[in-house]
Amino acid sequence: MRHRILAVLLLLAAVIVITPGTACACSCAPLQPADQVKRAAAVFTGTVVAADPVKGDPSGPRPPIVYTLRADQVYKGAAAAEYQVATNADSAACGYNFVVGSRYLVFASDEKSGLLAVDPGVALHTALCDGNSLVRPGDGPLRAEDGTPSGEPLPDTLLAALGTATRPPATTPSASPAGTTAPSASHATTISPWGYAGGAVVVLGLLTAGWRLLRRRRA
């Protein structure tokens, strides 16, 4: 009997050691959409264009990832063409797994978070429990049919909590490389009418001298 109990305890210990993610899984308290909007500093829809892991100590906890999203609609916060949002790399640590090229509804906070073990160097962060959602590609305000690509519509309570969206500012075009800019009209080289007149006098004088020299040779 004692050996059986010991075997069961060893089996439980092995399960806990082998599957730490299960024991430390992220658990989310249910929140209404209005509460998700209220807690967030920025709410927007945007497409992920980059994912950059933060540098950290290799022997320490896994550092977060900073995602860059190109915004198309802004529901809360200062409107920006692009947002950088940090999140933990592991879903077990409540990290949200964004996919580059996909469009999301994002709820981002600017409050100090104890979830990020390494400072990501950006102001905004988000987590698995904040209400982020994958939505259909596009650039217009969200509608019920813009739910997940699987076809699940967005709930009316969420759309009502989001309210009216605003368009973000257009991205600033990059400056022209040095040496490739065409000169402006104010810097173009111009020739005054007196320059043309002077040239005509010189040409006329040369023609007259040549004609006189030709008459002398004939004489």
C-alpha positions as a Markdown table, in Angstrom:
| # | Residue | x | y | z |
|---|---|---|---|---|
| 1 | Met | 0.0 | 0.0 | 0.0 |
| 2 | Arg | 2.8 | 2.4 | 0.9 |
| 3 | His | 4.5 | 1.7 | -2.5 |
| 4 | Arg | 1.3 | 2.5 | -4.4 |
| 5 | Ile | 0.9 | 5.8 | -2.6 |
| 6 | Leu | 4.5 | 6.7 | -3.3 |
| 7 | Ala | 4.1 | 5.8 | -7.0 |
| 8 | Val | 1.0 | 8.0 | -7.3 |
| 9 | Leu | 2.8 | 10.9 | -5.7 |
| 10 | Leu | 5.8 | 10.5 | -8.0 |
| 11 | Leu | 3.4 | 10.4 | -11.0 |
| 12 | Leu | 1.7 | 13.6 | -9.9 |
| 13 | Ala | 5.1 | 15.3 | -9.4 |
| 14 | Ala | 6.2 | 14.2 | -12.9 |
| 15 | Val | 3.1 | 15.6 | -14.5 |
| 16 | Ile | 3.6 | 19.0 | -12.7 |
| 17 | Val | 7.3 | 19.1 | -13.8 |
| 18 | Ile | 6.7 | 18.1 | -17.4 |
| 19 | Thr | 3.7 | 20.4 | -18.0 |
| 20 | Pro | 4.4 | 23.6 | -16.1 |
| 21 | Gly | 2.3 | 25.6 | -18.6 |
| 22 | Thr | -0.8 | 23.8 | -17.4 |
| 23 | Ala | -0.1 | 24.6 | -13.8 |
| 24 | Cys | 0.7 | 28.2 | -14.5 |
| 25 | Ala | -1.9 | 28.8 | -17.3 |
| 26 | Cys | -3.3 | 32.3 | -17.6 |
| 27 | Ser | -6.8 | 32.7 | -16.2 |
| 28 | Cys | -9.0 | 35.6 | -17.2 |
| 29 | Ala | -11.9 | 37.1 | -15.3 |
| 30 | Pro | -14.9 | 37.8 | -17.5 |
| 31 | Leu | -15.3 | 41.4 | -18.4 |
| 32 | Gln | -18.0 | 43.2 | -20.3 |
| 33 | Pro | -16.9 | 45.1 | -23.5 |
| 34 | Ala | -17.7 | 48.4 | -21.8 |
| 35 | Asp | -15.2 | 47.5 | -19.0 |
| 36 | Gln | -12.6 | 46.5 | -21.5 |
| 37 | Val | -12.9 | 49.9 | -23.3 |
| 38 | Lys | -12.8 | 51.7 | -20.0 |
| 39 | Arg | -9.6 | 50.0 | -18.8 |
| 40 | Ala | -7.8 | 50.6 | -22.1 |
| 41 | Ala | -5.7 | 53.6 | -22.9 |
| 42 | Ala | -5.9 | 52.9 | -26.7 |
| 43 | Val | -8.5 | 50.9 | -28.6 |
| 44 | Phe | -8.0 | 50.6 | -32.4 |
| 45 | Thr | -8.1 | 48.2 | -35.3 |
| 46 | Gly | -4.9 | 47.6 | -37.2 |
| 47 | Thr | -2.8 | 45.2 | -39.2 |
| 48 | Val | 0.3 | 43.7 | -37.7 |
| 49 | Val | 3.3 | 44.7 | -39.8 |
| 50 | Ala | 6.2 | 43.6 | -37.6 |
| 51 | Ala | 7.1 | 41.5 | -34.5 |
| 52 | Asp | 10.3 | 42.3 | -32.6 |
| 53 | Pro | 11.4 | 40.2 | -29.6 |
| 54 | Val | 12.8 | 42.3 | -26.8 |
| 55 | Lys | 16.5 | 41.6 | -25.9 |
| 56 | Gly | 16.9 | 40.1 | -22.4 |
| 57 | Asp | 19.0 | 37.9 | -20.2 |
| 58 | Pro | 19.1 | 34.4 | -21.9 |
| 59 | Ser | 19.1 | 32.8 | -18.4 |
| 60 | Gly | 16.1 | 34.8 | -17.2 |
| 61 | Pro | 12.4 | 34.8 | -18.1 |
| 62 | Arg | 11.5 | 34.9 | -21.8 |
| 63 | Pro | 11.3 | 38.6 | -22.8 |
| 64 | Pro | 8.2 | 40.1 | -24.3 |
| 65 | Ile | 7.5 | 40.8 | -28.0 |
| 66 | Val | 6.8 | 44.3 | -29.4 |
| 67 | Tyr | 4.3 | 44.3 | -32.2 |
| 68 | Thr | 3.9 | 47.1 | -34.7 |
| 69 | Leu | 0.4 | 47.6 | -36.0 |
| 70 | Arg | -0.7 | 50.0 | -38.8 |
| 71 | Ala | -4.0 | 51.4 | -37.6 |
| 72 | Asp | -7.0 | 52.0 | -39.8 |
| 73 | Gln | -9.6 | 53.0 | -37.2 |
| 74 | Val | -9.2 | 54.4 | -33.7 |
| 75 | Tyr | -11.9 | 54.1 | -31.0 |
| 76 | Lys | -10.1 | 55.5 | -28.0 |
| 77 | Gly | -6.9 | 57.4 | -27.3 |
| 78 | Ala | -4.7 | 59.7 | -29.4 |
| 79 | Ala | -5.0 | 58.7 | -33.1 |
| 80 | Ala | -1.8 | 57.4 | -34.6 |
| 81 | Ala | -0.8 | 55.9 | -37.9 |
| 82 | Glu | 1.1 | 53.1 | -36.2 |
| 83 | Tyr | 1.1 | 51.7 | -32.7 |
| 84 | Gln | 3.8 | 49.6 | -30.9 |
| 85 | Val | 2.3 | 47.3 | -28.4 |
| 86 | Ala | 4.2 | 44.9 | -26.1 |
| 87 | Thr | 2.9 | 41.5 | -24.8 |
| 88 | Asn | 4.4 | 38.5 | -23.2 |
| 89 | Ala | 5.8 | 35.9 | -25.6 |
| 90 | Asp | 4.0 | 33.0 | -23.9 |
| 91 | Ser | 0.2 | 32.6 | -23.6 |
| 92 | Ala | 0.7 | 30.9 | -20.3 |
| 93 | Ala | 2.1 | 34.3 | -19.1 |
| 94 | Cys | -1.1 | 35.9 | -20.5 |
| 95 | Gly | 0.7 | 37.0 | -23.7 |
| 96 | Tyr | -1.4 | 37.6 | -26.8 |
| 97 | Asn | -0.1 | 35.9 | -30.0 |
| 98 | Phe | -0.5 | 38.4 | -32.9 |
| 99 | Val | 0.1 | 37.1 | -36.4 |
| 100 | Val | 1.9 | 39.4 | -38.9 |
| 101 | Gly | -0.3 | 40.3 | -41.8 |
| 102 | Ser | -3.6 | 39.8 | -39.8 |
| 103 | Arg | -6.0 | 42.5 | -38.6 |
| 104 | Tyr | -7.0 | 42.8 | -35.0 |
| 105 | Leu | -9.2 | 44.8 | -32.6 |
| 106 | Val | -6.7 | 45.8 | -29.9 |
| 107 | Phe | -7.2 | 47.0 | -26.3 |
| 108 | Ala | -3.9 | 48.4 | -25.1 |
| 109 | Ser | -3.0 | 49.8 | -21.6 |
| 110 | Asp | -0.4 | 52.3 | -20.6 |
| 111 | Glu | -0.4 | 51.5 | -16.9 |
| 112 | Lys | 2.5 | 49.7 | -15.2 |
| 113 | Ser | 2.1 | 46.0 | -15.6 |
| 114 | Gly | 3.5 | 43.3 | -13.4 |
| 115 | Leu | 3.1 | 40.7 | -16.2 |
| 116 | Leu | 6.1 | 41.9 | -18.2 |
| 117 | Ala | 9.3 | 40.7 | -16.5 |
| 118 | Val | 11.5 | 42.7 | -18.9 |
| 119 | Asp | 10.9 | 46.3 | -19.8 |
| 120 | Pro | 9.8 | 46.4 | -23.5 |
| 121 | Gly | 10.7 | 50.0 | -24.0 |
| 122 | Val | 7.3 | 51.0 | -25.3 |
| 123 | Ala | 4.4 | 52.7 | -23.6 |
| 124 | Leu | 1.5 | 50.4 | -24.5 |
| 125 | His | 1.1 | 46.8 | -23.6 |
| 126 | Thr | -1.7 | 44.2 | -23.9 |
| 127 | Ala | -2.5 | 40.8 | -22.6 |
| 128 | Leu | -4.6 | 37.7 | -23.3 |
| 129 | Cys | -7.4 | 38.9 | -21.0 |
| 130 | Asp | -7.8 | 42.5 | -22.4 |
| 131 | Gly | -10.3 | 41.7 | -25.1 |
| 132 | Asn | -8.2 | 41.6 | -28.3 |
| 133 | Ser | -9.8 | 39.9 | -31.2 |
| 134 | Leu | -8.9 | 38.8 | -34.7 |
| 135 | Val | -11.2 | 40.5 | -37.3 |
| 136 | Arg | -11.7 | 40.4 | -41.0 |
| 137 | Pro | -9.3 | 42.4 | -43.2 |
| 138 | Gly | -10.4 | 45.9 | -44.1 |
| 139 | Asp | -10.0 | 49.5 | -43.1 |
| 140 | Gly | -13.5 | 50.7 | -42.2 |
| 141 | Pro | -15.3 | 50.9 | -38.9 |
| 142 | Leu | -16.2 | 47.5 | -37.4 |
| 143 | Arg | -19.5 | 46.0 | -38.2 |
| 144 | Ala | -21.2 | 42.8 | -36.9 |
| 145 | Glu | -20.1 | 40.9 | -40.1 |
| 146 | Asp | -16.4 | 41.9 | -39.4 |
| 147 | Gly | -16.1 | 39.2 | -36.8 |
| 148 | Thr | -13.6 | 36.4 | -36.8 |
| 149 | Pro | -12.7 | 34.9 | -40.2 |
| 150 | Ser | -14.5 | 31.7 | -39.0 |
| 151 | Gly | -17.8 | 33.7 | -39.4 |
| 152 | Glu | -18.7 | 34.5 | -35.8 |
| 153 | Pro | -20.2 | 38.0 | -35.8 |
| 154 | Leu | -19.1 | 40.7 | -33.4 |
| 155 | Pro | -21.6 | 41.1 | -30.5 |
| 156 | Asp | -23.8 | 44.2 | -30.4 |
| 157 | Thr | -22.6 | 45.0 | -26.9 |
| 158 | Leu | -19.0 | 45.3 | -28.2 |
| 159 | Leu | -20.0 | 47.5 | -31.1 |
| 160 | Ala | -22.0 | 49.8 | -28.8 |
| 161 | Ala | -19.1 | 50.0 | -26.3 |
| 162 | Leu | -16.6 | 50.9 | -29.1 |
| 163 | Gly | -18.7 | 53.9 | -30.2 |
| 164 | Thr | -17.7 | 56.0 | -33.2 |
| 165 | Ala | -14.3 | 55.5 | -34.8 |
| 166 | Thr | -11.9 | 58.1 | -36.2 |
| 167 | Arg | -9.5 | 57.7 | -39.0 |
| 168 | Pro | -5.8 | 57.8 | -38.0 |
| 169 | Pro | -3.4 | 60.3 | -39.7 |
| 170 | Ala | -1.8 | 59.2 | -42.9 |
| 171 | Thr | 1.7 | 57.8 | -42.7 |
| 172 | Thr | 4.4 | 60.4 | -43.5 |
| 173 | Pro | 6.0 | 59.7 | -46.8 |
| 174 | Ser | 9.8 | 59.1 | -46.6 |
| 175 | Ala | 12.1 | 61.9 | -47.6 |
| 176 | Ser | 13.7 | 61.8 | -51.1 |
| 177 | Pro | 17.3 | 60.4 | -51.0 |
| 178 | Ala | 20.1 | 63.0 | -51.2 |
| 179 | Gly | 21.1 | 63.9 | -54.7 |
| 180 | Thr | 17.8 | 62.7 | -56.3 |
| 181 | Thr | 15.7 | 65.8 | -55.7 |
| 182 | Ala | 15.1 | 67.9 | -58.8 |
| 183 | Pro | 16.1 | 71.5 | -58.5 |
| 184 | Ser | 13.2 | 73.9 | -57.9 |
| 185 | Ala | 12.3 | 76.7 | -60.2 |
| 186 | Ser | 13.8 | 79.3 | -57.8 |
| 187 | His | 17.2 | 77.7 | -58.1 |
| 188 | Ala | 17.1 | 77.1 | -61.9 |
| 189 | Thr | 19.7 | 78.9 | -64.0 |
| 190 | Thr | 18.2 | 81.8 | -66.0 |
| 191 | Ile | 19.7 | 84.1 | -68.7 |
| 192 | Ser | 18.6 | 87.7 | -68.8 |
| 193 | Pro | 17.6 | 89.5 | -72.1 |
| 194 | Trp | 20.8 | 91.5 | -71.9 |
| 195 | Gly | 22.8 | 88.3 | -72.2 |
| 196 | Tyr | 21.0 | 87.4 | -75.4 |
| 197 | Ala | 21.6 | 91.0 | -76.8 |
| 198 | Gly | 25.3 | 90.8 | -76.0 |
| 199 | Gly | 25.7 | 87.5 | -77.7 |
| 200 | Ala | 23.9 | 88.8 | -80.8 |
| 201 | Val | 26.3 | 91.9 | -80.9 |
| 202 | Val | 29.4 | 89.6 | -80.7 |
| 203 | Val | 28.1 | 87.3 | -83.5 |
| 204 | Leu | 27.3 | 90.4 | -85.7 |
| 205 | Gly | 30.7 | 91.8 | -85.1 |
| 206 | Leu | 32.4 | 88.5 | -86.2 |
| 207 | Leu | 30.3 | 88.4 | -89.4 |
| 208 | Thr | 31.2 | 92.0 | -90.3 |
| 209 | Ala | 34.9 | 91.4 | -89.7 |
| 210 | Gly | 34.8 | 88.3 | -91.9 |
| 211 | Trp | 33.0 | 90.1 | -94.7 |
| 212 | Arg | 35.5 | 93.0 | -94.7 |
| 213 | Leu | 38.5 | 90.5 | -94.7 |
| 214 | Leu | 36.9 | 88.7 | -97.7 |
| 215 | Arg | 36.5 | 91.9 | -99.7 |
| 216 | Arg | 40.2 | 92.9 | -99.1 |
| 217 | Arg | 41.4 | 89.6 | -100.4 |
| 218 | Arg | 39.3 | 89.9 | -103.5 |
| 219 | Ala | 40.6 | 93.5 | -104.1 |
